[in-house]
């Protein structure tokens, strides 16, 4: 398991089992994410509008 995932598990942000990852605390994950996440979110919102649900 990567150090990043392990650290997020220790903070109770993620949970893993049998090759799966579940987000336990989405707000904490957003706060820990770099500015790249915001750029990707803007891309999905602006360029791919209507393709994905708004709550992603």
Residue pairs with C-beta under 8 A, 6 or more apart in sequence:
1 9
1 16
5 14
5 16
5 21
8 14
8 29
8 32
9 15
9 16
11 25
11 28
12 24
12 25
12 28
13 23
13 24
13 25
13 28
13 29
13 32
14 21
14 22
14 23
14 24
14 29
15 21
15 22
15 24
16 22
23 29
30 37
44 52
44 56
